[in-house]
Each structure stands twice: as structure tokens, then as C-alpha cells.
């Protein structure tokens, strides 16, 4: 998966996300929440990486407006 490094891949496996289809079904926000509950040190860069993987773009190309939308979804 694009943007997903070794550590992130291990974290995704811990929440039973094994491939891009699994990630798309779960969604970036839900996957981030599940990982963050296990690994509190996970940063927003993980969320951008997950969203970039779903969109098949480099995480640095995610528009700031989309990052803002995602950030707002994290607030309960």
C-alpha cells in the first residue's frame, strides 16, 4: 500500500487490516482511531498516510482542506 511503511503495516495487521481493500472498507478515520487506541504515540501523519493510501496519492499531496475535514472528524 502506498504511504504505508513497516511500522504502520504492523499496526494495521493488529487491527486486522491486511490490504488496501480492507483499509477502504474500514476507512482512514476508523483505522486511525483503532490504531491510536493501541498505540497512543501514533501521530496525525498516520492518518494522512492512511487517507493517501486509500486515495492512491502521496500523503503530502492531500489538500489542506481535506486534512482539516479529517481532523474535524477526530473530535468526538
N, CA, C, O and CB atoms as a CASP TS submission, in Angstrom:
PFRMAT TS
TARGET T0000
AUTHOR 0000-0000-0000
METHOD Language model
MODEL 1
PARENT N/A
ATOM      1  N   UNK     1       0.837  -1.179   0.000  1.00  0.00           N
ATOM      2  CA  UNK     1       0.000   0.000   0.000  1.00  0.00           C
ATOM      3  C   UNK     1       0.883   1.244   0.000  1.00  0.00           C
ATOM      4  O   UNK     1       1.899   1.313   0.691  1.00  0.00           O
ATOM      5  CB  UNK     1      -0.953  -0.003   1.213  1.00  0.00           C
ATOM      6  N   UNK     2       0.477   2.187  -0.769  1.00  0.00           N
ATOM      7  CA  UNK     2       1.201   3.443  -0.860  1.00  0.00           C
ATOM      8  C   UNK     2       1.199   4.150   0.500  1.00  0.00           C
ATOM      9  O   UNK     2       0.194   4.117   1.210  1.00  0.00           O
ATOM     10  CB  UNK     2       0.580   4.347  -1.946  1.00  0.00           C
ATOM     11  N   UNK     3       2.298   4.779   0.861  1.00  0.00           N
ATOM     12  CA  UNK     3       2.473   5.556   2.094  1.00  0.00           C
ATOM     13  C   UNK     3       2.599   4.725   3.366  1.00  0.00           C
ATOM     14  O   UNK     3       2.855   5.277   4.436  1.00  0.00           O
ATOM     15  CB  UNK     3       1.332   6.486   2.248  1.00  0.00           C
ATOM     16  N   UNK     4       2.425   3.424   3.270  1.00  0.00           N
ATOM     17  CA  UNK     4       2.396   2.580   4.469  1.00  0.00           C
ATOM     18  C   UNK     4       3.748   1.899   4.642  1.00  0.00           C
ATOM     19  O   UNK     4       4.139   1.033   3.860  1.00  0.00           O
ATOM     20  CB  UNK     4       1.259   1.523   4.381  1.00  0.00           C
ATOM     21  N   UNK     5       4.445   2.318   5.690  1.00  0.00           N
ATOM     22  CA  UNK     5       5.754   1.754   5.990  1.00  0.00           C
ATOM     23  C   UNK     5       5.656   0.513   6.858  1.00  0.00           C
ATOM     24  O   UNK     5       4.569   0.007   7.140  1.00  0.00           O
ATOM     25  CB  UNK     5       6.619   2.783   6.670  1.00  0.00           C
ATOM     26  N   UNK     6       6.807   0.044   7.267  1.00  0.00           N
ATOM     27  CA  UNK     6       6.897  -1.202   8.029  1.00  0.00           C
ATOM     28  C   UNK     6       6.100  -1.148   9.335  1.00  0.00           C
ATOM     29  O   UNK     6       5.330  -2.064   9.627  1.00  0.00           O
ATOM     30  CB  UNK     6       8.351  -1.517   8.332  1.00  0.00           C
ATOM     31  N   UNK     7       6.277  -0.090  10.116  1.00  0.00           N
ATOM     32  CA  UNK     7       5.587   0.011  11.407  1.00  0.00           C
ATOM     33  C   UNK     7       4.083   0.157  11.198  1.00  0.00           C
ATOM     34  O   UNK     7       3.292  -0.508  11.866  1.00  0.00           O
ATOM     35  CB  UNK     7       6.130   1.206  12.223  1.00  0.00           C
ATOM     36  N   UNK     8       3.696   1.017  10.279  1.00  0.00           N
ATOM     37  CA  UNK     8       2.264   1.212  10.014  1.00  0.00           C
ATOM     38  C   UNK     8       1.616  -0.074   9.540  1.00  0.00           C
ATOM     39  O   UNK     8       0.477  -0.368   9.901  1.00  0.00           O
ATOM     40  CB  UNK     8       2.052   2.313   8.974  1.00  0.00           C
ATOM     41  N   UNK     9       2.331  -0.840   8.737  1.00  0.00           N
ATOM     42  CA  UNK     9       1.797  -2.126   8.257  1.00  0.00           C
ATOM     43  C   UNK     9       1.572  -3.087   9.424  1.00  0.00           C
ATOM     44  O   UNK     9       0.567  -3.797   9.465  1.00  0.00           O
ATOM     45  CB  UNK     9       2.760  -2.762   7.224  1.00  0.00           C
ATOM     46  N   UNK    10       2.503  -3.105  10.360  1.00  0.00           N
ATOM     47  CA  UNK    10       2.339  -3.951  11.550  1.00  0.00           C
ATOM     48  C   UNK    10       1.131  -3.500  12.367  1.00  0.00           C
ATOM     49  O   UNK    10       0.343  -4.322  12.836  1.00  0.00           O
ATOM     50  CB  UNK    10       3.615  -3.915  12.422  1.00  0.00           C
ATOM     51  N   UNK    11       0.998  -2.195  12.531  1.00  0.00           N
ATOM     52  CA  UNK    11      -0.144  -1.664  13.277  1.00  0.00           C
ATOM     53  C   UNK    11      -1.459  -2.015  12.591  1.00  0.00           C
ATOM     54  O   UNK    11      -2.436  -2.361  13.254  1.00  0.00           O
ATOM     55  CB  UNK    11      -0.023  -0.144  13.430  1.00  0.00           C
ATOM     56  N   UNK    12      -1.481  -1.927  11.265  1.00  0.00           N
ATOM     57  CA  UNK    12      -2.704  -2.274  10.534  1.00  0.00           C
ATOM     58  C   UNK    12      -3.055  -3.751  10.723  1.00  0.00           C
ATOM     59  O   UNK    12      -4.225  -4.103  10.867  1.00  0.00           O
ATOM     60  CB  UNK    12      -2.541  -1.957   9.035  1.00  0.00           C
ATOM     61  N   UNK    13      -2.048  -4.597  10.722  1.00  0.00           N
ATOM     62  CA  UNK    13      -2.305  -6.028  10.948  1.00  0.00           C
ATOM     63  C   UNK    13      -2.925  -6.266  12.321  1.00  0.00           C
ATOM     64  O   UNK    13      -3.763  -7.153  12.486  1.00  0.00           O
ATOM     65  CB  UNK    13      -1.002  -6.836  10.815  1.00  0.00           C
ATOM     66  N   UNK    14      -2.507  -5.468  13.304  1.00  0.00           N
ATOM     67  CA  UNK    14      -3.056  -5.618  14.652  1.00  0.00           C
ATOM     68  C   UNK    14      -4.560  -5.353  14.691  1.00  0.00           C
ATOM     69  O   UNK    14      -5.264  -5.877  15.554  1.00  0.00           O
ATOM     70  CB  UNK    14      -2.344  -4.677  15.614  1.00  0.00           C
ATOM     71  N   UNK    15      -5.050  -4.536  13.752  1.00  0.00           N
ATOM     72  CA  UNK    15      -6.494  -4.271  13.698  1.00  0.00           C
ATOM     73  C   UNK    15      -7.156  -5.036  12.550  1.00  0.00           C
ATOM     74  O   UNK    15      -8.268  -4.722  12.125  1.00  0.00           O
ATOM     75  CB  UNK    15      -6.754  -2.760  13.542  1.00  0.00           C
ATOM     76  N   UNK    16      -6.435  -6.048  12.064  1.00  0.00           N
ATOM     77  CA  UNK    16      -6.927  -6.950  11.019  1.00  0.00           C
ATOM     78  C   UNK    16      -7.217  -6.251   9.692  1.00  0.00           C
ATOM     79  O   UNK    16      -8.182  -6.569   8.997  1.00  0.00           O
ATOM     80  CB  UNK    16      -8.172  -7.636  11.496  1.00  0.00           C
ATOM     81  N   UNK    17      -6.365  -5.303   9.367  1.00  0.00           N
ATOM     82  CA  UNK    17      -6.391  -4.656   8.051  1.00  0.00           C
ATOM     83  C   UNK    17      -5.135  -5.142   7.341  1.00  0.00           C
ATOM     84  O   UNK    17      -4.019  -4.782   7.717  1.00  0.00           O
ATOM     85  CB  UNK    17      -6.446  -3.051   8.153  1.00  0.00           C
ATOM     86  N   UNK    18      -5.325  -5.961   6.315  1.00  0.00           N
ATOM     87  CA  UNK    18      -4.211  -6.634   5.658  1.00  0.00           C
ATOM     88  C   UNK    18      -3.899  -6.110   4.260  1.00  0.00           C
ATOM     89  O   UNK    18      -2.815  -6.358   3.731  1.00  0.00           O
ATOM     90  CB  UNK    18      -4.495  -8.086   5.579  1.00  0.00           C
ATOM     91  N   UNK    19      -4.835  -5.394   3.663  1.00  0.00           N
ATOM     92  CA  UNK    19      -4.619  -4.920   2.301  1.00  0.00           C
ATOM     93  C   UNK    19      -5.444  -3.659   2.054  1.00  0.00           C
ATOM     94  O   UNK    19      -6.177  -3.202   2.931  1.00  0.00           O
ATOM     95  CB  UNK    19      -4.984  -6.018   1.274  1.00  0.00           C
ATOM     96  N   UNK    20      -5.316  -3.111   0.863  1.00  0.00           N
ATOM     97  CA  UNK    20      -5.992  -1.865   0.530  1.00  0.00           C
ATOM     98  C   UNK    20      -7.509  -2.003   0.593  1.00  0.00           C
ATOM     99  O   UNK    20      -8.193  -1.081   1.039  1.00  0.00           O
ATOM    100  CB  UNK    20      -5.576  -1.403  -0.849  1.00  0.00           C
ATOM    101  N   UNK    21      -8.036  -3.126   0.159  1.00  0.00           N
ATOM    102  CA  UNK    21      -9.490  -3.327   0.236  1.00  0.00           C
ATOM    103  C   UNK    21      -9.981  -3.309   1.676  1.00  0.00           C
ATOM    104  O   UNK    21     -11.033  -2.743   1.973  1.00  0.00           O
ATOM    105  CB  UNK    21      -9.881  -4.650  -0.427  1.00  0.00           C
ATOM    106  N   UNK    22      -9.216  -3.932   2.571  1.00  0.00           N
ATOM    107  CA  UNK    22      -9.574  -3.905   3.992  1.00  0.00           C
ATOM    108  C   UNK    22      -9.559  -2.468   4.512  1.00  0.00           C
ATOM    109  O   UNK    22     -10.453  -2.057   5.252  1.00  0.00           O
ATOM    110  CB  UNK    22      -8.603  -4.788   4.818  1.00  0.00           C
ATOM    111  N   UNK    23      -8.540  -1.713   4.118  1.00  0.00           N
ATOM    112  CA  UNK    23      -8.424  -0.329   4.575  1.00  0.00           C
ATOM    113  C   UNK    23      -9.571   0.518   4.040  1.00  0.00           C
ATOM    114  O   UNK    23     -10.145   1.327   4.768  1.00  0.00           O
ATOM    115  CB  UNK    23      -7.081   0.268   4.142  1.00  0.00           C
ATOM    116  N   UNK    24      -9.898   0.333   2.779  1.00  0.00           N
ATOM    117  CA  UNK    24     -11.016   1.083   2.204  1.00  0.00           C
ATOM    118  C   UNK    24     -12.325   0.752   2.919  1.00  0.00           C
ATOM    119  O   UNK    24     -13.139   1.639   3.176  1.00  0.00           O
ATOM    120  CB  UNK    24     -11.146   0.784   0.703  1.00  0.00           C
ATOM    121  N   UNK    25     -12.522  -0.524   3.237  1.00  0.00           N
ATOM    122  CA  UNK    25     -13.746  -0.936   3.930  1.00  0.00           C
ATOM    123  C   UNK    25     -13.806  -0.338   5.328  1.00  0.00           C
ATOM    124  O   UNK    25     -14.880   0.037   5.799  1.00  0.00           O
ATOM    125  CB  UNK    25     -13.832  -2.466   4.010  1.00  0.00           C
ATOM    126  N   UNK    26     -12.671  -0.248   5.984  1.00  0.00           N
ATOM    127  CA  UNK    26     -12.602   0.285   7.342  1.00  0.00           C
ATOM    128  C   UNK    26     -12.685   1.813   7.336  1.00  0.00           C
ATOM    129  O   UNK    26     -13.391   2.413   8.146  1.00  0.00           O
ATOM    130  CB  UNK    26     -11.307  -0.172   8.030  1.00  0.00           C
ATOM    131  N   UNK    27     -11.960   2.421   6.416  1.00  0.00           N
ATOM    132  CA  UNK    27     -11.878   3.881   6.358  1.00  0.00           C
ATOM    133  C   UNK    27     -10.703   4.395   7.166  1.00  0.00           C
ATOM    134  O   UNK    27     -10.310   3.791   8.163  1.00  0.00           O
ATOM    135  CB  UNK    27     -13.172   4.512   6.863  1.00  0.00           C
ATOM    136  N   UNK    28     -10.147   5.512   6.730  1.00  0.00           N
ATOM    137  CA  UNK    28      -8.961   6.073   7.375  1.00  0.00           C
ATOM    138  C   UNK    28      -9.235   6.481   8.816  1.00  0.00           C
ATOM    139  O   UNK    28      -8.416   6.226   9.699  1.00  0.00           O
ATOM    140  CB  UNK    28      -8.456   7.269   6.590  1.00  0.00           C
ATOM    141  N   UNK    29     -10.373   7.109   9.059  1.00  0.00           N
ATOM    142  CA  UNK    29     -10.688   7.592  10.408  1.00  0.00           C
ATOM    143  C   UNK    29     -10.828   6.422  11.386  1.00  0.00           C
ATOM    144  O   UNK    29     -10.226   6.437  12.460  1.00  0.00           O
ATOM    145  CB  UNK    29     -11.986   8.430  10.391  1.00  0.00           C
ATOM    146  N   UNK    30     -11.608   5.423  11.023  1.00  0.00           N
ATOM    147  CA  UNK    30     -11.813   4.277  11.916  1.00  0.00           C
ATOM    148  C   UNK    30     -10.498   3.542  12.167  1.00  0.00           C
ATOM    149  O   UNK    30     -10.198   3.169  13.301  1.00  0.00           O
ATOM    150  CB  UNK    30     -12.854   3.309  11.321  1.00  0.00           C
ATOM    151  N   UNK    31      -9.721   3.337  11.114  1.00  0.00           N
ATOM    152  CA  UNK    31      -8.440   2.648  11.275  1.00  0.00           C
ATOM    153  C   UNK    31      -7.525   3.443  12.189  1.00  0.00           C
ATOM    154  O   UNK    31      -6.860   2.878  13.057  1.00  0.00           O
ATOM    155  CB  UNK    31      -7.766   2.422   9.911  1.00  0.00           C
ATOM    156  N   UNK    32      -7.490   4.760  11.992  1.00  0.00           N
ATOM    157  CA  UNK    32      -6.660   5.616  12.834  1.00  0.00           C
ATOM    158  C   UNK    32      -7.096   5.520  14.292  1.00  0.00           C
ATOM    159  O   UNK    32      -6.252   5.375  15.176  1.00  0.00           O
ATOM    160  CB  UNK    32      -6.725   7.073  12.353  1.00  0.00           C
ATOM    161  N   UNK    33      -8.390   5.598  14.556  1.00  0.00           N
ATOM    162  CA  UNK    33      -8.893   5.501  15.925  1.00  0.00           C
ATOM    163  C   UNK    33      -8.496   4.170  16.566  1.00  0.00           C
ATOM    164  O   UNK    33      -8.059   4.140  17.716  1.00  0.00           O
ATOM    165  CB  UNK    33     -10.420   5.661  15.944  1.00  0.00           C
ATOM    166  N   UNK    34      -8.644   3.083  15.833  1.00  0.00           N
ATOM    167  CA  UNK    34      -8.306   1.770  16.391  1.00  0.00           C
ATOM    168  C   UNK    34      -6.820   1.671  16.694  1.00  0.00           C
ATOM    169  O   UNK    34      -6.427   1.175  17.749  1.00  0.00           O
ATOM    170  CB  UNK    34      -8.719   0.654  15.428  1.00  0.00           C
ATOM    171  N   UNK    35      -5.993   2.145  15.766  1.00  0.00           N
ATOM    172  CA  UNK    35      -4.547   2.097  15.985  1.00  0.00           C
ATOM    173  C   UNK    35      -4.157   3.002  17.148  1.00  0.00           C
ATOM    174  O   UNK    35      -3.351   2.620  17.996  1.00  0.00           O
ATOM    175  CB  UNK    35      -3.788   2.512  14.706  1.00  0.00           C
ATOM    176  N   UNK    36      -4.728   4.196  17.185  1.00  0.00           N
ATOM    177  CA  UNK    36      -4.407   5.163  18.240  1.00  0.00           C
ATOM    178  C   UNK    36      -4.776   4.606  19.619  1.00  0.00           C
ATOM    179  O   UNK    36      -4.103   4.910  20.604  1.00  0.00           O
ATOM    180  CB  UNK    36      -5.145   6.499  17.989  1.00  0.00           C
ATOM    181  N   UNK    37      -5.828   3.800  19.700  1.00  0.00           N
ATOM    182  CA  UNK    37      -6.212   3.223  20.986  1.00  0.00           C
ATOM    183  C   UNK    37      -5.189   2.197  21.471  1.00  0.00           C
ATOM    184  O   UNK    37      -5.054   1.970  22.674  1.00  0.00           O
ATOM    185  CB  UNK    37      -7.589   2.575  20.881  1.00  0.00           C
ATOM    186  N   UNK    38      -4.479   1.586  20.545  1.00  0.00           N
ATOM    187  CA  UNK    38      -3.451   0.596  20.886  1.00  0.00           C
ATOM    188  C   UNK    38      -2.080   1.262  21.019  1.00  0.00           C
ATOM    189  O   UNK    38      -1.274   0.901  21.876  1.00  0.00           O
ATOM    190  CB  UNK    38      -3.401  -0.520  19.818  1.00  0.00           C
ATOM    191  N   UNK    39      -1.838   2.247  20.144  1.00  0.00           N
ATOM    192  CA  UNK    39      -0.547   2.936  20.075  1.00  0.00           C
ATOM    193  C   UNK    39      -0.775   4.435  20.233  1.00  0.00           C
ATOM    194  O   UNK    39      -0.866   5.153  19.238  1.00  0.00           O
ATOM    195  CB  UNK    39       0.187   2.627  18.731  1.00  0.00           C
ATOM    196  N   UNK    40      -0.868   4.910  21.460  1.00  0.00           N
ATOM    197  CA  UNK    40      -1.169   6.320  21.689  1.00  0.00           C
ATOM    198  C   UNK    40      -0.141   7.285  21.097  1.00  0.00           C
ATOM    199  O   UNK    40      -0.417   8.475  20.942  1.00  0.00           O
ATOM    200  CB  UNK    40      -1.282   6.565  23.153  1.00  0.00           C
ATOM    201  N   UNK    41       1.029   6.774  20.773  1.00  0.00           N
ATOM    202  CA  UNK    41       2.063   7.620  20.184  1.00  0.00           C
ATOM    203  C   UNK    41       1.873   7.852  18.686  1.00  0.00           C
ATOM    204  O   UNK    41       2.630   8.614  18.086  1.00  0.00           O
ATOM    205  CB  UNK    41       3.411   7.008  20.427  1.00  0.00           C
ATOM    206  N   UNK    42       0.890   7.217  18.079  1.00  0.00           N
ATOM    207  CA  UNK    42       0.607   7.421  16.648  1.00  0.00           C
ATOM    208  C   UNK    42       0.228   8.891  16.434  1.00  0.00           C
ATOM    209  O   UNK    42      -0.511   9.477  17.225  1.00  0.00           O
ATOM    210  CB  UNK    42      -0.549   6.463  16.149  1.00  0.00           C
ATOM    211  N   UNK    43       0.745   9.466  15.359  1.00  0.00           N
ATOM    212  CA  UNK    43       0.507  10.883  15.082  1.00  0.00           C
ATOM    213  C   UNK    43      -0.453  11.054  13.911  1.00  0.00           C
ATOM    214  O   UNK    43      -0.862  10.086  13.269  1.00  0.00           O
ATOM    215  CB  UNK    43       1.830  11.604  14.789  1.00  0.00           C
ATOM    216  N   UNK    44      -0.797  12.301  13.654  1.00  0.00           N
ATOM    217  CA  UNK    44      -1.672  12.595  12.518  1.00  0.00           C
ATOM    218  C   UNK    44      -1.041  12.194  11.189  1.00  0.00           C
ATOM    219  O   UNK    44      -1.750  11.988  10.203  1.00  0.00           O
ATOM    220  CB  UNK    44      -2.017  14.075  12.495  1.00  0.00           C
ATOM    221  N   UNK    45       0.272  12.082  11.154  1.00  0.00           N
ATOM    222  CA  UNK    45       0.904  11.619   9.913  1.00  0.00           C
ATOM    223  C   UNK    45       0.393  10.242   9.511  1.00  0.00           C
ATOM    224  O   UNK    45       0.308   9.929   8.324  1.00  0.00           O
ATOM    225  CB  UNK    45       2.426  11.584  10.070  1.00  0.00           C
ATOM    226  N   UNK    46       0.054   9.421  10.499  1.00  0.00           N
ATOM    227  CA  UNK    46      -0.532   8.116  10.188  1.00  0.00           C
ATOM    228  C   UNK    46      -1.876   8.294   9.496  1.00  0.00           C
ATOM    229  O   UNK    46      -2.163   7.613   8.511  1.00  0.00           O
ATOM    230  CB  UNK    46      -0.697   7.272  11.467  1.00  0.00           C
ATOM    231  N   UNK    47      -2.691   9.194   9.999  1.00  0.00           N
ATOM    232  CA  UNK    47      -3.989   9.442   9.368  1.00  0.00           C
ATOM    233  C   UNK    47      -3.810   9.905   7.934  1.00  0.00           C
ATOM    234  O   UNK    47      -4.521   9.450   7.038  1.00  0.00           O
ATOM    235  CB  UNK    47      -4.786  10.483  10.160  1.00  0.00           C
ATOM    236  N   UNK    48      -2.859  10.811   7.709  1.00  0.00           N
ATOM    237  CA  UNK    48      -2.624  11.295   6.333  1.00  0.00           C
ATOM    238  C   UNK    48      -2.131  10.139   5.460  1.00  0.00           C
ATOM    239  O   UNK    48      -2.524  10.036   4.298  1.00  0.00           O
ATOM    240  CB  UNK    48      -1.582  12.472   6.321  1.00  0.00           C
ATOM    241  N   UNK    49      -1.285   9.277   5.997  1.00  0.00           N
ATOM    242  CA  UNK    49      -0.789   8.126   5.234  1.00  0.00           C
ATOM    243  C   UNK    49      -1.926   7.182   4.865  1.00  0.00           C
ATOM    244  O   UNK    49      -1.985   6.684   3.741  1.00  0.00           O
ATOM    245  CB  UNK    49       0.281   7.370   6.035  1.00  0.00           C
ATOM    246  N   UNK    50      -2.825   6.939   5.807  1.00  0.00           N
ATOM    247  CA  UNK    50      -3.953   6.050   5.537  1.00  0.00           C
ATOM    248  C   UNK    50      -4.866   6.643   4.462  1.00  0.00           C
ATOM    249  O   UNK    50      -5.282   5.945   3.537  1.00  0.00           O
ATOM    250  CB  UNK    50      -4.751   5.787   6.828  1.00  0.00           C
ATOM    251  N   UNK    51      -5.167   7.921   4.590  1.00  0.00           N
ATOM    252  CA  UNK    51      -6.020   8.580   3.591  1.00  0.00           C
ATOM    253  C   UNK    51      -5.336   8.585   2.223  1.00  0.00           C
ATOM    254  O   UNK    51      -5.976   8.338   1.201  1.00  0.00           O
ATOM    255  CB  UNK    51      -6.352  10.030   4.029  1.00  0.00           C
ATOM    256  N   UNK    52      -4.038   8.865   2.210  1.00  0.00           N
ATOM    257  CA  UNK    52      -3.289   8.836   0.953  1.00  0.00           C
ATOM    258  C   UNK    52      -3.297   7.458   0.323  1.00  0.00           C
ATOM    259  O   UNK    52      -3.400   7.335  -0.898  1.00  0.00           O
ATOM    260  CB  UNK    52      -1.859   9.284   1.182  1.00  0.00           C
ATOM    261  N   UNK    53      -3.190   6.421   1.138  1.00  0.00           N
ATOM    262  CA  UNK    53      -3.231   5.050   0.607  1.00  0.00           C
ATOM    263  C   UNK    53      -4.584   4.781  -0.042  1.00  0.00           C
ATOM    264  O   UNK    53      -4.654   4.207  -1.129  1.00  0.00           O
ATOM    265  CB  UNK    53      -2.957   4.013   1.731  1.00  0.00           C
ATOM    266  N   UNK    54      -5.649   5.193   0.622  1.00  0.00           N
ATOM    267  CA  UNK    54      -6.994   4.983   0.073  1.00  0.00           C
ATOM    268  C   UNK    54      -7.162   5.744  -1.242  1.00  0.00           C
ATOM    269  O   UNK    54      -7.752   5.230  -2.192  1.00  0.00           O
ATOM    270  CB  UNK    54      -8.073   5.429   1.090  1.00  0.00           C
ATOM    271  N   UNK    55      -6.638   6.972  -1.289  1.00  0.00           N
ATOM    272  CA  UNK    55      -6.778   7.804  -2.496  1.00  0.00           C
ATOM    273  C   UNK    55      -5.715   7.501  -3.553  1.00  0.00           C
ATOM    274  O   UNK    55      -5.777   8.025  -4.665  1.00  0.00           O
ATOM    275  CB  UNK    55      -6.708   9.274  -2.119  1.00  0.00           C
ATOM    276  N   UNK    56      -4.741   6.658  -3.207  1.00  0.00           N
ATOM    277  CA  UNK    56      -3.609   6.323  -4.075  1.00  0.00           C
ATOM    278  C   UNK    56      -2.830   7.569  -4.486  1.00  0.00           C
ATOM    279  O   UNK    56      -2.497   7.768  -5.655  1.00  0.00           O
ATOM    280  CB  UNK    56      -4.099   5.582  -5.319  1.00  0.00           C
ATOM    281  N   UNK    57      -2.548   8.411  -3.467  1.00  0.00           N
ATOM    282  CA  UNK    57      -1.699   9.582  -3.678  1.00  0.00           C
ATOM    283  C   UNK    57      -0.700   9.663  -2.540  1.00  0.00           C
ATOM    284  O   UNK    57      -0.909   9.084  -1.474  1.00  0.00           O
ATOM    285  CB  UNK    57      -2.543  10.890  -3.772  1.00  0.00           C
ATOM    286  N   UNK    58       0.388  10.387  -2.773  1.00  0.00           N
ATOM    287  CA  UNK    58       1.348  10.646  -1.713  1.00  0.00           C
ATOM    288  C   UNK    58       0.656  11.460  -0.627  1.00  0.00           C
ATOM    289  O   UNK    58      -0.077  12.401  -0.931  1.00  0.00           O
ATOM    290  CB  UNK    58       2.605  11.388  -2.258  1.00  0.00           C
ATOM    291  N   UNK    59       0.878  11.112   0.617  1.00  0.00           N
ATOM    292  CA  UNK    59       0.179  11.782   1.718  1.00  0.00           C
ATOM    293  C   UNK    59       0.435  13.282   1.732  1.00  0.00           C
ATOM    294  O   UNK    59      -0.395  14.047   2.226  1.00  0.00           O
ATOM    295  CB  UNK    59       0.601  11.183   3.046  1.00  0.00           C
ATOM    296  N   UNK    60       1.578  13.713   1.194  1.00  0.00           N
ATOM    297  CA  UNK    60       1.892  15.149   1.157  1.00  0.00           C
ATOM    298  C   UNK    60       1.065  15.889   0.123  1.00  0.00           C
ATOM    299  O   UNK    60       1.047  17.120   0.110  1.00  0.00           O
ATOM    300  CB  UNK    60       3.367  15.357   0.867  1.00  0.00           C
ATOM    301  N   UNK    61       0.381  15.157  -0.743  1.00  0.00           N
ATOM    302  CA  UNK    61      -0.463  15.771  -1.767  1.00  0.00           C
ATOM    303  C   UNK    61      -1.917  15.917  -1.330  1.00  0.00           C
ATOM    304  O   UNK    61      -2.737  16.449  -2.078  1.00  0.00           O
ATOM    305  CB  UNK    61      -0.399  14.959  -3.034  1.00  0.00           C
ATOM    306  N   UNK    62      -2.238  15.456  -0.144  1.00  0.00           N
ATOM    307  CA  UNK    62      -3.606  15.609   0.356  1.00  0.00           C
ATOM    308  C   UNK    62      -3.837  17.091   0.611  1.00  0.00           C
ATOM    309  O   UNK    62      -3.071  17.712   1.348  1.00  0.00           O
ATOM    310  CB  UNK    62      -3.848  14.758   1.664  1.00  0.00           C
ATOM    311  N   UNK    63      -4.862  17.663   0.028  1.00  0.00           N
ATOM    312  CA  UNK    63      -5.116  19.095   0.222  1.00  0.00           C
ATOM    313  C   UNK    63      -5.363  19.436   1.693  1.00  0.00           C
ATOM    314  O   UNK    63      -5.936  18.645   2.442  1.00  0.00           O
ATOM    315  CB  UNK    63      -6.316  19.536  -0.620  1.00  0.00           C
ATOM    316  N   UNK    64      -4.923  20.619   2.083  1.00  0.00           N
ATOM    317  CA  UNK    64      -5.119  21.060   3.469  1.00  0.00           C
ATOM    318  C   UNK    64      -6.596  21.042   3.855  1.00  0.00           C
ATOM    319  O   UNK    64      -6.938  20.760   5.004  1.00  0.00           O
ATOM    320  CB  UNK    64      -4.546  22.468   3.665  1.00  0.00           C
ATOM    321  N   UNK    65      -7.467  21.344   2.897  1.00  0.00           N
ATOM    322  CA  UNK    65      -8.906  21.332   3.196  1.00  0.00           C
ATOM    323  C   UNK    65      -9.359  19.923   3.585  1.00  0.00           C
ATOM    324  O   UNK    65     -10.191  19.769   4.479  1.00  0.00           O
ATOM    325  CB  UNK    65      -9.721  21.840   1.978  1.00  0.00           C
ATOM    326  N   UNK    66      -8.825  18.903   2.928  1.00  0.00           N
ATOM    327  CA  UNK    66      -9.184  17.517   3.265  1.00  0.00           C
ATOM    328  C   UNK    66      -8.598  17.134   4.627  1.00  0.00           C
ATOM    329  O   UNK    66      -9.255  16.465   5.425  1.00  0.00           O
ATOM    330  CB  UNK    66      -8.680  16.537   2.166  1.00  0.00           C
ATOM    331  N   UNK    67      -7.365  17.558   4.886  1.00  0.00           N
ATOM    332  CA  UNK    67      -6.760  17.280   6.187  1.00  0.00           C
ATOM    333  C   UNK    67      -7.599  17.923   7.295  1.00  0.00           C
ATOM    334  O   UNK    67      -7.796  17.330   8.355  1.00  0.00           O
ATOM    335  CB  UNK    67      -5.295  17.800   6.237  1.00  0.00           C
ATOM    336  N   UNK    68      -8.083  19.123   7.044  1.00  0.00           N
ATOM    337  CA  UNK    68      -8.919  19.811   8.021  1.00  0.00           C
ATOM    338  C   UNK    68     -10.216  19.030   8.260  1.00  0.00           C
ATOM    339  O   UNK    68     -10.643  18.867   9.403  1.00  0.00           O
ATOM    340  CB  UNK    68      -9.233  21.246   7.546  1.00  0.00           C
ATOM    341  N   UNK    69     -10.835  18.553   7.187  1.00  0.00           N
ATOM    342  CA  UNK    69     -12.069  17.748   7.310  1.00  0.00           C
ATOM    343  C   UNK    69     -11.807  16.495   8.145  1.00  0.00           C
ATOM    344  O   UNK    69     -12.589  16.157   9.034  1.00  0.00           O
ATOM    345  CB  UNK    69     -12.610  17.348   5.904  1.00  0.00           C
ATOM    346  N   UNK    70     -10.712  15.819   7.855  1.00  0.00           N
ATOM    347  CA  UNK    70     -10.366  14.607   8.606  1.00  0.00           C
ATOM    348  C   UNK    70     -10.126  14.924  10.067  1.00  0.00           C
ATOM    349  O   UNK    70     -10.585  14.195  10.947  1.00  0.00           O
ATOM    350  CB  UNK    70      -9.128  13.936   8.008  1.00  0.00           C
ATOM    351  N   UNK    71      -9.408  16.008  10.333  1.00  0.00           N
ATOM    352  CA  UNK    71      -9.120  16.411  11.714  1.00  0.00           C
ATOM    353  C   UNK    71     -10.403  16.686  12.475  1.00  0.00           C
ATOM    354  O   UNK    71     -10.522  16.314  13.643  1.00  0.00           O
ATOM    355  CB  UNK    71      -8.219  17.650  11.739  1.00  0.00           C
ATOM    356  N   UNK    72     -11.366  17.335  11.829  1.00  0.00           N
ATOM    357  CA  UNK    72     -12.628  17.629  12.491  1.00  0.00           C
ATOM    358  C   UNK    72     -13.376  16.343  12.847  1.00  0.00           C
ATOM    359  O   UNK    72     -14.085  16.298  13.852  1.00  0.00           O
ATOM    360  CB  UNK    72     -13.498  18.518  11.600  1.00  0.00           C
ATOM    361  N   UNK    73     -13.223  15.306  12.035  1.00  0.00           N
ATOM    362  CA  UNK    73     -13.896  14.033  12.306  1.00  0.00           C
ATOM    363  C   UNK    73     -13.302  13.311  13.511  1.00  0.00           C
ATOM    364  O   UNK    73     -13.935  12.418  14.074  1.00  0.00           O
ATOM    365  CB  UNK    73     -13.820  13.134  11.086  1.00  0.00           C
ATOM    366  N   UNK    74     -12.101  13.691  13.905  1.00  0.00           N
ATOM    367  CA  UNK    74     -11.459  13.058  15.067  1.00  0.00           C
ATOM    368  C   UNK    74     -12.007  13.579  16.375  1.00  0.00           C
ATOM    369  O   UNK    74     -11.901  12.908  17.402  1.00  0.00           O
ATOM    370  CB  UNK    74      -9.963  13.278  15.026  1.00  0.00           C
ATOM    371  N   UNK    75     -12.586  14.754  16.359  1.00  0.00           N
ATOM    372  CA  UNK    75     -13.118  15.356  17.575  1.00  0.00           C
ATOM    373  C   UNK    75     -14.478  14.751  17.872  1.00  0.00           C
ATOM    374  O   UNK    75     -15.382  14.829  17.040  1.00  0.00           O
ATOM    375  CB  UNK    75     -13.217  16.897  17.441  1.00  0.00           C
ATOM    376  N   UNK    76     -14.640  14.143  19.059  1.00  0.00           N
ATOM    377  CA  UNK    76     -15.912  13.488  19.370  1.00  0.00           C
ATOM    378  C   UNK    76     -17.073  14.452  19.480  1.00  0.00           C
ATOM    379  O   UNK    76     -18.202  14.033  19.738  1.00  0.00           O
ATOM    380  CB  UNK    76     -15.790  12.723  20.646  1.00  0.00           C
TER
END
